[in-house]
């Protein structure tokens, strides 16, 4: 109770289900960072309607919607600048935005491939910009803040995990269409972002903030959207049938992002409520 959570990609799927759990457990303020403000406002209405499920119904609930386009570093900076200008404390920051594209696409603003831009570059920049807010919140309230990135076990399939030497520039490598593989780019981007989490943790005072990655497991959302090739549609249908429901995956995210994983979770990867080295 009395805490504020920022949720990136909060209007649907795992992000929305996690917001519902935060509300049930008494969060005081939710900041929904979404690409489309109209869908964000619709999610806000639905969340407020379901607030009767709260374990602490007497605790007031405030939900605000903020614009964030993870394909734009300017949008990332604008979001954080707005939070700073409003002097909003953040106890939990959940970076849930992620995409998987089978076809090569470039982000116009930066010129980088879109999956690399969203899953790695914008996520890493957002982490760096949010950390001062999280640390300041911890110093003011005396409670440790949590910065959680939704990762994936598919990072284990990354070819980068097997490279003996790195290229001269990772940025140039990921901006080269000749090196692009639709099936490989998502695992590679998730591998890179976890390496960033693991390395960044060394620079943070763990008494003030924890940074970690958390995998909700295989969850049956519309992940991949319309970019999935038609021949994969039957596979996607079967996947949704046996995969976890968003509310089930959200329990793992809530566990990790609320600090229940303990001090050892700092800089690590949480999977099925367990720290996975």
Secondary structure, 3 states (H helix, E strand, C coil): CCCEEEEECCCCHHHHHHHHHHHHCCCCEEEEEECCHHHHHHHHHHHHHHHHHCCCCCCCCEEEEEECCCCCHHHHHHHHHHHHHCCCCCCEEEECCCCCCCCCCECCCCCCEHHHHHHHHHHHHHHHHHHHHHHHHHHHHCCCEEEEEECCHHHHHCHHHCCCCCCCCHHHHHCCHHHCCHHHHHHHHHHHHHHHHHHHHHHCCCCCEEEEEEECCCECCCCCHHHCCHHHHHHHHHHHHHCECHHHHHHHHHHHHCCCCCHHHCCCEEECCEECC
